[in-house]
């Protein structure tokens, strides 16, 4: 598997965390891979043999693009042969404005949108191995979309504070950092992302635990719980299982078997 991440232009950094490219070859037999929750929303373009998700007891093919919003449990996808992905990693409080969609808690969402018109040009670039050109197409579209919306400085300040504190900051302090009242912040946050500040903070904090265990499976859980503001190790374990479906110890054992593929704050797809 090959994974790269690309810093967005300055004009997009209040909206988009990064652009990324992922390539995997899994052979002709159908194979599944798991995506763990984190504190971001993703716009996903895919190329090759396509990918599907198991839902309502049926394997449903996913169009390109689709959106992966905030997850409260792992999502399992299926593919075979070659799969290449271009992703746009957005802050959850900006992605819906960027796309002009109503916020919601869909998890994986399919939608009709003008951004889908990029698919033919992107496919041509990817098939020719011109990943940089494909990224330029997506960046240009994002810049044009971003120019049509007004950024909410309050939400941006709140997001910076939440990320800097690794999701451990109380809502009252997040509001203070955003120069807003708790009520105003919560209302605007829910309207923009579909989630509360506490929801997103919980995912950001889980993300830190997940990443640390993936990088260093021997991390002391009691020390990590203290560092990230959990009441104790049991609290950390409960929250970790809530989002991942497994215990920190089981996740760490699995991490020992695999070569870590980790960027600053993103664990690439985990083969299931």
C-alpha positions as CSV (number, residue, x, y, z in Angstrom):
1,X,0.0,0.0,0.0
2,X,1.2,3.5,-0.9
3,X,0.0,6.6,1.0
4,X,0.8,10.3,0.5
5,X,-0.5,13.5,2.0
6,X,-0.4,17.0,0.6
7,X,-0.7,20.3,2.5
8,X,-3.5,22.5,1.0
9,X,-2.9,26.0,-0.2
10,X,-3.0,28.7,2.4
11,X,-6.4,29.9,1.3
12,X,-7.9,26.4,2.2
13,X,-6.3,25.7,5.5
14,X,-9.2,27.0,7.5
15,X,-11.4,24.5,5.6
16,X,-9.3,21.5,4.5
17,X,-6.7,19.7,6.7
18,X,-5.0,18.0,3.7
19,X,-5.4,16.2,0.4
20,X,-4.2,12.6,0.2
21,X,-3.6,9.8,-2.2
22,X,-3.8,6.0,-1.5
23,X,-3.0,3.1,-3.7
24,X,-3.5,-0.6,-2.8
25,X,-3.4,-3.9,-4.7
26,X,-5.4,-6.7,-3.1
27,X,-5.5,-9.3,-5.9
28,X,-8.6,-10.7,-7.7
29,X,-10.3,-12.1,-4.6
30,X,-12.5,-9.7,-2.8
31,X,-10.8,-8.2,0.2
32,X,-12.1,-6.0,3.0
33,X,-10.4,-3.0,4.8
34,X,-11.5,-1.1,7.8
35,X,-11.4,2.6,8.4
36,X,-11.3,3.7,12.0
37,X,-13.2,6.8,13.2
38,X,-11.4,10.1,13.7
39,X,-12.2,13.8,14.0
40,X,-12.4,14.6,10.2
41,X,-14.8,14.3,7.3
42,X,-13.6,13.0,4.0
43,X,-14.6,13.5,0.3
44,X,-13.5,10.3,-1.4
45,X,-12.8,9.9,-5.1
46,X,-11.9,6.3,-6.1
47,X,-10.5,4.6,-9.2
48,X,-9.8,1.1,-10.4
49,X,-12.2,-1.8,-9.5
50,X,-14.3,0.3,-7.2
51,X,-15.3,-0.2,-3.6
52,X,-18.4,-1.2,-1.8
53,X,-19.8,-1.1,1.7
54,X,-21.9,-3.7,3.5
55,X,-25.2,-2.1,4.6
56,X,-28.6,-3.5,5.3
57,X,-27.3,-7.0,4.8
58,X,-26.3,-6.2,1.2
59,X,-23.0,-5.2,-0.4
60,X,-23.6,-1.8,-1.9
61,X,-21.3,-0.3,-4.6
62,X,-20.2,3.2,-3.7
63,X,-20.2,6.0,-6.3
64,X,-17.2,8.3,-6.8
65,X,-17.1,10.6,-5.1
66,X,-18.8,9.8,-1.8
67,X,-18.5,11.5,1.6
68,X,-17.3,9.9,4.8
69,X,-18.5,12.0,7.6
70,X,-17.7,11.5,11.3
71,X,-17.9,7.8,12.2
72,X,-19.0,6.5,15.6
73,X,-17.7,3.0,14.7
74,X,-15.4,1.5,12.1
75,X,-16.6,1.4,8.5
76,X,-15.7,-1.8,6.5
77,X,-15.2,-1.5,2.8
78,X,-14.7,-4.1,0.1
79,X,-12.7,-4.1,-3.1
80,X,-10.6,-6.3,-5.3
81,X,-7.7,-5.8,-7.7
82,X,-6.4,-2.2,-7.8
83,X,-8.0,0.6,-5.8
84,X,-6.7,4.2,-5.9
85,X,-8.2,7.0,-3.8
86,X,-7.9,10.7,-3.8
87,X,-9.2,12.1,-0.6
88,X,-10.0,15.6,0.7
89,X,-9.8,15.7,4.5
90,X,-12.0,18.4,5.8
91,X,-12.8,19.8,9.2
92,X,-16.3,18.5,10.1
93,X,-17.6,22.0,10.7
94,X,-16.6,23.1,7.2
95,X,-17.3,20.2,4.8
96,X,-21.0,20.8,4.5
97,X,-20.6,24.4,3.7
98,X,-17.9,23.6,1.2
99,X,-20.2,21.2,-0.6
100,X,-23.4,23.2,-0.1
101,X,-25.1,20.2,1.7
102,X,-27.3,20.0,4.8
103,X,-25.3,18.7,7.8
104,X,-26.2,15.3,9.1
105,X,-24.9,12.2,10.9
106,X,-24.9,9.9,7.9
107,X,-21.4,8.4,8.4
108,X,-20.9,7.3,4.8
109,X,-23.0,9.4,2.5
110,X,-23.7,9.3,-1.2
111,X,-24.9,12.4,-2.9
112,X,-25.5,14.1,-6.2
113,X,-23.3,17.1,-6.6
114,X,-21.4,19.1,-9.3
115,X,-18.2,17.8,-7.8
116,X,-18.9,14.5,-9.5
117,X,-18.1,16.1,-12.8
118,X,-14.4,16.0,-11.9
119,X,-14.4,12.2,-12.1
120,X,-13.7,11.7,-15.8
121,X,-10.7,14.1,-15.7
122,X,-9.4,12.6,-12.5
123,X,-9.7,9.1,-13.9
124,X,-7.7,10.1,-16.9
125,X,-4.9,11.5,-14.7
126,X,-4.8,8.6,-12.3
127,X,-4.8,6.0,-15.1
128,X,-1.8,7.8,-16.7
129,X,0.0,7.9,-13.3
130,X,-0.3,11.7,-13.1
131,X,-1.4,12.0,-9.5
132,X,-0.1,15.6,-9.2
133,X,-2.3,16.7,-12.0
134,X,-5.3,15.0,-10.5
135,X,-4.6,16.8,-7.2
136,X,-4.3,20.1,-9.0
137,X,-7.8,19.5,-10.4
138,X,-9.3,18.9,-6.9
139,X,-7.4,21.8,-5.4
140,X,-8.7,24.2,-8.0
141,X,-12.3,23.0,-7.5
142,X,-11.8,23.4,-3.7
143,X,-10.4,26.9,-4.1
144,X,-13.4,28.0,-6.2
145,X,-15.9,26.4,-3.8
146,X,-14.1,28.0,-0.8
147,X,-14.3,31.4,-2.4
148,X,-18.1,31.2,-2.5
149,X,-18.5,30.7,1.3
150,X,-17.9,32.8,4.3
151,X,-15.6,31.1,6.9
152,X,-16.9,31.2,10.4
153,X,-14.0,32.5,12.5
154,X,-15.6,31.4,15.7
155,X,-15.8,27.8,14.6
156,X,-12.2,28.0,13.2
157,X,-10.9,29.3,16.6
158,X,-12.9,26.6,18.4
159,X,-11.5,23.9,16.1
160,X,-7.9,25.1,16.6
161,X,-8.4,25.0,20.4
162,X,-9.9,21.5,20.3
163,X,-7.1,20.1,18.1
164,X,-4.4,21.8,20.2
165,X,-5.8,20.2,23.3
166,X,-6.2,16.8,21.7
167,X,-9.9,16.8,22.4
168,X,-9.5,17.2,26.2
169,X,-10.7,20.8,26.5
170,X,-14.1,21.4,28.3
171,X,-16.8,23.0,26.1
172,X,-16.7,26.1,28.3
173,X,-13.0,26.6,27.6
174,X,-13.5,25.9,23.8
175,X,-16.2,28.7,23.8
176,X,-13.8,31.0,25.6
177,X,-11.1,30.3,23.0
178,X,-13.6,31.1,20.3
179,X,-14.7,34.3,22.0
180,X,-18.3,33.0,22.2
181,X,-20.8,31.9,24.7
182,X,-21.3,28.2,25.2
183,X,-24.8,28.4,23.8
184,X,-23.8,30.3,20.7
185,X,-20.9,28.0,20.0
186,X,-23.0,24.8,20.5
187,X,-25.7,26.1,18.2
188,X,-23.4,27.1,15.4
189,X,-21.3,24.0,15.7
190,X,-24.4,21.7,15.5
191,X,-25.7,23.7,12.5
192,X,-22.5,23.4,10.6
193,X,-21.4,19.9,11.4
194,X,-24.5,18.0,12.7
195,X,-22.5,17.2,15.9
196,X,-21.9,18.8,19.2
197,X,-18.5,20.1,20.4
198,X,-18.4,17.2,22.9
199,X,-19.1,14.7,20.1
200,X,-16.2,15.9,18.0
201,X,-13.9,16.3,21.0
202,X,-14.5,12.7,21.9
203,X,-13.5,11.6,18.4
204,X,-10.4,13.8,18.5
205,X,-9.3,12.3,21.8
206,X,-10.0,8.7,20.6
207,X,-7.9,9.5,17.5
208,X,-4.9,10.4,19.7
209,X,-5.2,7.1,21.6
210,X,-5.6,5.1,18.3
211,X,-2.6,6.8,16.7
212,X,-0.4,6.3,19.7
213,X,-1.2,2.6,20.0
214,X,-0.6,2.1,16.2
215,X,2.8,3.8,16.4
216,X,3.8,2.2,19.8
217,X,1.7,-0.8,20.7
218,X,3.6,-1.0,24.0
219,X,2.3,2.4,25.2
220,X,1.3,2.4,28.9
221,X,-2.4,2.8,28.9
222,X,-2.6,4.3,32.4
223,X,-0.1,6.9,31.5
224,X,-1.9,7.7,28.2
225,X,-5.3,7.9,30.1
226,X,-3.7,10.5,32.4
227,X,-2.1,12.4,29.6
228,X,-5.4,12.7,27.6
229,X,-7.6,13.6,30.5
230,X,-9.5,10.3,30.9
231,X,-10.7,9.6,34.5
232,X,-8.6,6.4,34.5
233,X,-7.5,3.5,32.3
234,X,-11.0,1.9,32.5
235,X,-12.5,5.1,31.2
236,X,-10.1,5.1,28.3
237,X,-10.8,1.5,27.5
238,X,-14.6,2.0,27.5
239,X,-14.4,5.0,25.2
240,X,-11.9,3.2,22.9
241,X,-14.2,0.2,22.5
242,X,-17.2,2.5,21.9
243,X,-15.5,3.9,18.8
244,X,-13.4,1.1,17.6
245,X,-15.4,-2.0,18.5
246,X,-12.4,-3.5,20.2
247,X,-10.3,-3.0,23.3
248,X,-7.0,-1.0,23.4
249,X,-5.1,-4.2,24.2
250,X,-6.6,-6.1,21.2
251,X,-5.9,-3.1,18.9
252,X,-2.3,-2.9,20.1
253,X,-1.8,-6.6,19.5
254,X,-3.1,-6.2,15.9
255,X,-0.8,-3.1,15.4
256,X,2.2,-5.3,16.4
257,X,1.5,-7.5,13.4
258,X,1.4,-4.7,10.8
259,X,3.8,-2.1,9.5
260,X,2.5,1.2,10.7
261,X,1.2,3.6,8.0
262,X,0.8,6.8,9.9
263,X,1.0,10.5,9.1
264,X,0.7,13.3,11.6
265,X,-2.7,12.3,12.8
266,X,-4.1,9.8,10.4
267,X,-4.0,6.0,10.4
268,X,-4.3,4.7,6.8
269,X,-6.7,1.9,6.0
270,X,-6.3,-1.2,8.2
271,X,-6.7,-4.5,6.5
272,X,-9.4,-6.5,8.2
